[in-house]
Amino acid sequence: MISDPLERSRRAVSRIALYGSLALVALLGSLLLYLASEPLVEEQRLTWGDTDFAALEEVQLLREYVQIDTSEATGDVAAGVRFLAAELRSAGIEPHVEVLASGDANLWAIVEGEEPGAVVLHHHVDVKDVPDPGRWKHPPFAAEIDGPWLYGRGTFDMKSIAIAQLLAVRDLVRSGVKPKKSVVLLATSGEETGSELGTRWILREHPDLVDRFDLVLTEGGVVEGRDRGDLKYWGTEVAQKRYFQLTVCNSRRQPLDELDRYFHGTRTPTDRLYLVDEIRDFLPGYAATRDAARLRDLLSDPEALLRDRPAFETLPGYVQAMFRNEIHSLGVREVPGGGWELDLRVHLLPGIDLDDVRDELLPAWLFWGLETHFYAEPAADHGSPPDHPAMKLIKDLVSERHPDVPVGPVFLAWTATDARFFRQRGIPSYGFSPFLVFTTDALRVDGTSERISLPEYVAGVALYRDLLRRLVT
């Protein structure tokens, strides 16, 4: 249970921070629309057919899970964990359920293999809050089916993957074949607010369990395309930036507003650019999938790009962020009881030590006369190997279903997942989405809806099942 007021404040701040504003739907939508260069799939172009999707077990389970409100503001994460536990028990798998005094809850279930080392299928039970449910096309926790779409908070992020994982584990057990590697189904709390009592709790408090983790599959994958029949790239997340929180306090608002304007105006207070190994490995293959010839040329030779500063400045901000450390201001807010706070987020590229760049990113003169509090996450400063056998299996499976689609790694420049915490412990971790669903379709650009295409969801459940079997047999 969290009793420290500073810790309570930090968790409260985080919901408007990295795990909210960094993944703003409008920002991500604009990014993918830019990269695609052409309009994405429209509803009427989806194949619906005569299938009664509502009668399918995987759809029924997803609807039940989505109907459980597991947001922090209005929901009950423990209720979501109890749902998962009941489904596992019905399949003959006894889960370990841990409900903390704070209301956070975690679950893990183990399918023993010939080897103790395990493939971990991870998802977070919690979902983003819904501050204005009246603006949604359908009630956010009704899980209504409308045409080929299932609407509801968590349908895309990430209860659809959770059900795919659950059914993959269940089908493995029902096959009666003992896998070579063990499997751990892991469901955790609090990802949207920092994972302090979720993934980070598991890593801290359950070392015997964590010692078995050989590989983690979680969220973070990206599917890009011009439309469903013309895919551009199916990416699995292998690396992301490291994030630090700086809170600046003062009794007056004016100096904080000036600091806020400084960081908003400069976006990043340094011109220094880097080419880290994670980008060097990822970018050339990704560059070849870009529509615009100029963009292909620039990204295919990143060393030359960094020497051509005028050309670099023409790239979208998301791509520029792959080559530099950044600071993002989250705005000034009034503190209950008096005073003001400004929240800043420092984004560091993999392999960059904060002490080596602190003076250029956060020059001391900016903060004279102001109170500062710095918080550093225990997250990895490196990515996962892009040539891991799991990456090859993912490529093989996706290519079997979509032969002409480039499949490869993805670097997340502005968003974060729990993979960073597993990596910090030396565990290879990958963000994979089995669903042919574009983010701009799943997370509506205006932020008032979340949905998943049922035909692609069902196909993705089958793909995930095949992936698990190949990984562990």
C-alpha positions in Angstrom: 0.0 0.0 0.0 1.4 3.5 -0.9 1.6 5.7 2.2 4.4 8.1 1.2 2.8 11.4 0.0 5.6 12.0 -2.5 5.0 8.6 -4.0 1.3 9.3 -4.2 2.0 12.6 -5.9 4.4 11.0 -8.3 1.9 8.4 -9.4 -0.9 11.0 -9.7 1.4 13.2 -11.9 2.3 10.2 -14.1 -1.3 9.8 -15.5 -0.9 13.2 -17.3 2.7 12.4 -18.2 4.5 9.8 -20.2 1.8 7.2 -20.1 -0.8 9.7 -21.2 0.5 12.6 -23.2 3.4 10.7 -24.8 0.8 8.3 -26.4 -1.7 11.0 -27.3 -4.0 9.5 -29.9 -3.9 12.6 -32.1 -0.1 12.5 -32.2 0.2 8.9 -33.0 -2.6 9.2 -35.6 -0.9 12.1 -37.3 2.4 10.2 -37.3 1.1 7.1 -39.0 -0.9 9.1 -41.5 2.3 10.9 -42.5 4.3 7.7 -42.8 1.6 6.0 -44.8 1.3 9.0 -47.2 -2.1 7.7 -48.3 -5.5 7.4 -46.5 -5.8 4.3 -44.4 -8.6 1.7 -44.6 -12.2 2.9 -44.4 -14.9 0.9 -42.6 -16.8 0.1 -45.8 -13.8 -1.6 -47.3 -13.5 -4.2 -44.6 -14.6 -7.7 -45.4 -17.4 -8.6 -43.1 -19.1 -11.6 -44.8 -21.6 -13.9 -43.2 -19.7 -14.9 -40.1 -21.5 -14.5 -36.8 -18.6 -13.0 -34.9 -20.6 -12.4 -31.8 -21.0 -16.1 -31.4 -17.2 -16.9 -31.5 -15.6 -17.7 -28.2 -12.7 -15.4 -28.6 -15.1 -12.5 -29.3 -17.3 -13.3 -26.3 -14.3 -13.5 -24.0 -13.0 -10.1 -25.3 -16.3 -8.5 -24.8 -16.5 -9.8 -21.2 -13.0 -8.5 -20.4 -13.7 -5.1 -21.9 -16.9 -4.8 -20.0 -14.9 -4.9 -16.8 -13.9 -1.3 -16.1 -10.2 -1.6 -15.1 -9.3 2.1 -15.4 -7.7 3.8 -12.4 -10.3 6.5 -11.9 -13.5 4.5 -12.0 -12.5 0.8 -12.3 -11.4 -2.3 -10.5 -8.3 -4.0 -11.7 -8.8 -6.8 -9.3 -12.1 -7.6 -11.0 -10.2 -8.0 -14.3 -7.7 -10.3 -12.6 -10.5 -12.4 -11.1 -12.0 -12.8 -14.6 -8.7 -14.1 -16.0 -8.2 -16.4 -13.0 -11.7 -18.0 -13.5 -10.9 -18.6 -17.2 -7.6 -20.2 -16.4 -9.1 -22.5 -13.7 -11.8 -23.6 -16.2 -9.0 -24.7 -18.5 -7.3 -26.7 -15.6 -4.6 -24.1 -15.0 -4.3 -22.8 -11.5 -3.2 -19.2 -11.4 -1.4 -17.2 -8.7 -3.4 -14.1 -7.8 -1.9 -11.3 -5.8 -4.2 -8.4 -4.7 -2.3 -5.6 -2.9 -3.7 -3.2 -0.3 -3.6 -0.4 -2.8 -6.2 -2.2 -5.0 -3.6 -3.2 -7.6 -3.6 -6.8 -8.6 -1.3 -9.1 -10.5 -1.6 -12.7 -11.8 0.7 -15.3 -13.2 0.0 -18.9 -14.3 2.7 -21.4 -15.2 2.6 -24.2 -17.8 5.6 -26.4 -16.9 7.7 -27.6 -19.7 10.7 -29.8 -20.0 12.9 -26.8 -19.3 12.3 -24.3 -16.4 13.2 -21.4 -18.6 10.0 -19.7 -19.7 8.4 -17.8 -22.5 6.4 -15.0 -20.8 3.2 -13.7 -22.4 2.6 -10.4 -20.7 -0.2 -7.9 -20.7 -1.4 -5.1 -18.5 -4.9 -5.4 -17.0 -5.5 -1.7 -16.5 -6.7 0.7 -19.2 -6.5 4.4 -19.7 -9.1 6.5 -17.9 -12.1 7.9 -19.9 -12.4 11.5 -18.8 -15.5 12.2 -21.0 -17.4 9.0 -21.8 -20.3 11.0 -23.2 -18.2 11.9 -26.3 -17.7 8.2 -27.3 -19.6 6.7 -30.1 -20.6 3.8 -27.8 -20.3 3.6 -24.0 -16.6 2.8 -23.3 -17.2 -0.3 -21.3 -20.2 -1.7 -23.2 -18.1 -3.7 -25.7 -20.7 -3.1 -28.4 -20.4 -4.6 -31.9 -21.1 -2.1 -34.7 -20.5 -3.5 -38.1 -17.0 -5.2 -38.3 -15.8 -3.3 -35.1 -15.9 -4.1 -31.4 -15.9 -0.8 -29.5 -14.7 -0.3 -26.0 -11.8 0.9 -23.8 -9.1 -1.7 -23.9 -10.2 -3.4 -27.1 -6.8 -2.4 -28.7 -4.7 -1.4 -25.7 -4.4 -4.2 -24.7 -7.2 -6.7 -23.8 -7.3 -8.1 -27.3 -3.7 -9.3 -26.9 -4.6 -10.6 -23.4 -7.3 -12.9 -24.8 -5.0 -14.1 -27.6 -2.5 -15.0 -24.9 -5.0 -16.7 -22.7 -6.4 -18.8 -25.5 -2.9 -19.7 -26.8 -2.0 -21.0 -23.3 -5.2 -22.8 -23.0 -4.9 -24.5 -26.3 -1.3 -25.5 -25.6 -2.5 -27.2 -22.4 -5.4 -28.9 -24.1 -3.2 -30.3 -26.7 -1.8 -32.7 -24.1 1.8 -32.2 -25.4 4.3 -31.1 -22.8 6.2 -28.1 -24.2 10.0 -28.0 -24.3 10.0 -24.6 -22.7 7.8 -23.5 -19.9 5.2 -20.8 -20.4 4.2 -18.0 -18.0 1.0 -16.0 -18.5 1.6 -12.7 -16.7 -1.0 -10.0 -16.1 0.0 -6.8 -14.2 -1.4 -3.6 -12.9 -0.7 0.1 -13.3 1.0 0.2 -16.7 -0.9 3.4 -17.5 0.5 5.1 -14.4 4.1 3.7 -14.2 3.8 0.0 -13.3 5.1 0.6 -9.8 2.8 -2.1 -8.3 2.6 -4.1 -11.5 5.6 -5.2 -13.6 8.1 -3.4 -11.4 6.5 -5.1 -8.3 6.8 -8.5 -9.9 10.5 -7.9 -10.8 11.3 -6.7 -7.3 9.2 -9.0 -5.1 9.2 -12.3 -7.0 12.9 -13.1 -7.9 12.3 -16.9 -8.1 9.6 -16.4 -10.7 11.6 -13.7 -12.6 14.7 -16.0 -12.8 12.7 -18.3 -15.1 11.9 -15.5 -17.6 13.9 -16.2 -20.8 11.8 -14.2 -23.2 8.9 -11.7 -22.9 6.2 -10.9 -25.5 4.1 -7.8 -24.7 2.6 -4.8 -26.5 4.2 -2.3 -28.8 4.0 -3.7 -32.3 3.0 -1.5 -35.3 1.2 -2.4 -38.5 1.4 0.2 -41.4 -0.4 0.1 -44.7 -2.2 2.1 -47.3 -5.2 -0.2 -46.9 -5.8 -3.8 -45.8 -4.7 -5.2 -49.1 -1.6 -3.1 -49.4 0.5 -3.4 -46.3 3.7 -1.5 -45.9 5.4 -2.8 -42.7 4.7 -5.1 -39.8 7.0 -4.1 -37.0 7.9 -5.7 -33.7 9.1 -3.3 -31.0 12.7 -4.0 -29.9 13.8 -0.7 -28.3 12.5 2.6 -26.9 13.9 5.6 -25.1 14.5 5.9 -21.4 12.5 8.5 -19.5 13.2 10.7 -16.5 10.8 12.9 -14.6 11.8 16.4 -13.4 9.3 18.4 -11.3 10.1 22.1 -10.8 8.3 23.9 -8.0 7.7 27.5 -7.0 5.3 29.6 -5.0 4.7 31.8 -8.1 3.5 30.6 -11.4 5.3 33.2 -13.6 8.8 31.6 -13.5 7.4 28.2 -14.3 5.4 29.6 -17.2 8.6 31.1 -18.6 10.4 27.7 -18.2 7.4 26.0 -19.9 7.6 28.3 -22.8 11.3 27.8 -23.2 11.0 24.0 -23.5 7.9 24.2 -25.7 9.6 26.7 -27.9 12.9 24.8 -28.3 11.4 21.2 -28.1 14.9 20.1 -27.3 17.6 22.5 -26.1 20.4 20.8 -27.9 21.5 20.4 -31.5 23.6 17.3 -30.8 22.6 14.3 -32.8 23.4 10.6 -32.3 23.2 7.4 -34.3 22.8 4.6 -31.7 23.0 0.9 -32.5 19.3 0.4 -32.1 18.5 2.9 -34.8 21.4 1.7 -37.0 19.9 -1.8 -37.0 16.3 -0.7 -37.5 16.3 2.2 -39.9 17.7 0.9 -43.2 15.2 -1.9 -43.6 12.3 0.4 -42.5 13.5 3.1 -44.9 12.9 0.9 -47.9 9.2 0.7 -47.1 8.6 4.4 -47.3 6.5 5.7 -50.2 8.3 9.0 -50.8 11.5 8.5 -52.7 13.1 11.4 -50.8 12.3 9.9 -47.5 13.7 6.5 -48.6 16.9 8.1 -49.7 17.4 10.1 -46.5 16.6 7.3 -44.1 18.6 4.6 -45.9 21.9 6.3 -45.2 21.5 7.7 -41.6 25.2 8.6 -41.3 24.9 10.9 -44.4 21.6 12.3 -43.1 23.1 13.5 -39.9 25.8 15.4 -41.9 23.0 17.1 -43.9 21.4 19.3 -41.2 19.0 21.1 -43.5 17.6 17.8 -44.8 17.4 16.4 -41.3 15.2 19.4 -40.2 12.7 18.5 -42.9 11.9 15.1 -41.4 8.9 14.7 -39.2 9.4 15.1 -35.5 9.0 11.4 -34.8 11.9 10.6 -37.0 14.1 13.4 -35.7 13.5 12.0 -32.2 15.3 8.8 -33.2 18.5 10.8 -33.4 18.4 13.1 -30.4 17.6 13.3 -26.7 14.7 15.5 -26.0 12.8 17.3 -23.2 9.0 17.5 -23.3 7.1 19.9 -21.0 3.8 18.7 -19.6 2.6 22.1 -18.4 2.2 24.0 -15.2 -0.3 22.9 -12.6 -1.5 24.3 -9.3 -0.6 22.2 -6.3 -3.3 21.6 -3.7 -2.4 23.6 -0.6 -0.5 26.3 -2.5 2.2 26.7 -5.1 2.8 25.6 -8.6 4.6 22.7 -10.4 6.0 22.2 -13.9 6.5 18.6 -15.1 9.2 17.9 -17.6 10.1 14.6 -19.2 13.7 13.9 -20.3 13.9 11.4 -23.2 17.2 9.7 -23.6 18.3 7.5 -26.5 19.6 4.0 -25.7 23.1 3.9 -24.4 23.2 7.6 -23.4 24.1 8.3 -19.8 22.2 11.2 -18.3 25.3 12.5 -16.4 27.0 13.0 -19.7 24.3 15.1 -21.2 22.7 16.8 -18.2 24.4 20.1 -18.7 23.4 20.4 -22.3 19.8 19.2 -21.7 19.2 20.8 -18.3 21.6 23.8 -17.8 21.7 24.8 -14.2 21.1 28.5 -14.9 17.5 27.6 -16.1 16.6 26.5 -12.6 18.2 29.1 -10.4 15.8 30.0 -7.6 13.5 27.1 -8.3 13.0 23.9 -6.3 13.6 20.7 -8.4 12.8 17.0 -7.8 14.3 14.4 -10.1 13.0 10.9 -10.6 14.8 8.2 -12.6 13.0 5.1 -13.7 14.8 1.7 -13.2 14.5 1.1 -17.0 16.8 -0.3 -19.6 19.2 1.9 -21.5 19.4 -0.6 -24.4 17.1 -2.5 -26.7 16.5 -6.3 -27.2 18.5 -8.2 -29.9 16.8 -7.7 -33.3 18.2 -11.1 -34.4 16.6 -13.1 -31.5 15.0 -16.5 -32.7 11.7 -15.1 -31.6 12.0 -12.3 -34.2 12.6 -14.9 -36.9 9.6 -16.9 -35.8 7.4 -13.8 -35.9 8.7 -12.9 -39.4 8.0 -16.5 -40.6 4.4 -16.5 -39.2 3.5 -13.1 -40.5 5.0 -13.8 -43.9 3.1 -17.1 -44.2 -0.2 -15.1 -44.0 1.0 -11.9 -45.8 3.8 -13.0 -48.1 4.7 -9.6 -49.6 4.8 -7.6 -46.4 8.1 -6.4 -45.0 8.5 -7.6 -41.4 11.1 -6.3 -39.0 11.9 -4.3 -35.8 10.4 -1.0 -34.7 11.9 1.7 -32.4 9.5 3.6 -30.3 10.6 7.2 -30.0 7.8 8.8 -28.2 6.0 6.0 -26.3 6.9 3.5 -23.7 5.9 0.0 -22.6 6.7 -2.4 -19.8 9.3 -4.0 -22.0 11.8 -1.4 -20.7 11.6 -2.9 -17.2 12.1 -6.4 -18.4 15.1 -5.4 -20.5 16.6 -3.6 -17.5 16.8 -7.0 -15.9 18.5 -8.5 -19.0 15.4 -10.3 -20.3 14.9 -10.1 -24.1 11.5 -8.4 -24.6 9.5 -7.7 -27.7 6.3 -5.8 -28.5 4.3 -7.8 -31.0 0.8 -7.2 -32.3 -0.7 -10.2 -34.1 -3.6 -8.1 -35.5 -3.7 -6.5 -38.9 -5.1 -3.4 -37.4 -3.8 0.1 -38.1 -3.4 2.3 -35.0 -5.3 5.1 -36.7 -8.3 2.8 -37.1 -8.1 1.3 -33.6 -7.5 4.6 -31.7 -9.7 7.2 -33.3 -7.8 10.4 -34.0 -10.1 12.5 -32.0 -9.5 10.4 -28.9 -13.2 9.6 -28.3 -13.3 6.0 -29.2 -11.3 2.7 -29.2 -12.1 -0.3 -31.3 -10.7 -3.4 -33.0 -11.7 -5.0 -36.3 -13.3 -8.4 -35.5 -12.2 -10.3 -38.6 -8.6 -9.2 -37.9 -8.9 -9.9 -34.2 -10.0 -13.5 -34.9 -7.2 -14.0 -37.4 -4.7 -12.5 -34.9 -5.8 -14.9 -32.1 -5.0 -17.8 -34.4 -1.6 -16.3 -35.3 -0.7 -15.9 -31.7 -1.6 -19.5 -30.9 0.7 -20.7 -33.7 3.5 -18.4 -32.5 3.4 -19.8 -28.9 3.4 -23.4 -30.1 6.4 -22.8 -32.3 8.2 -20.9 -29.6 7.9 -23.7 -27.0 7.9 -26.9 -28.9 
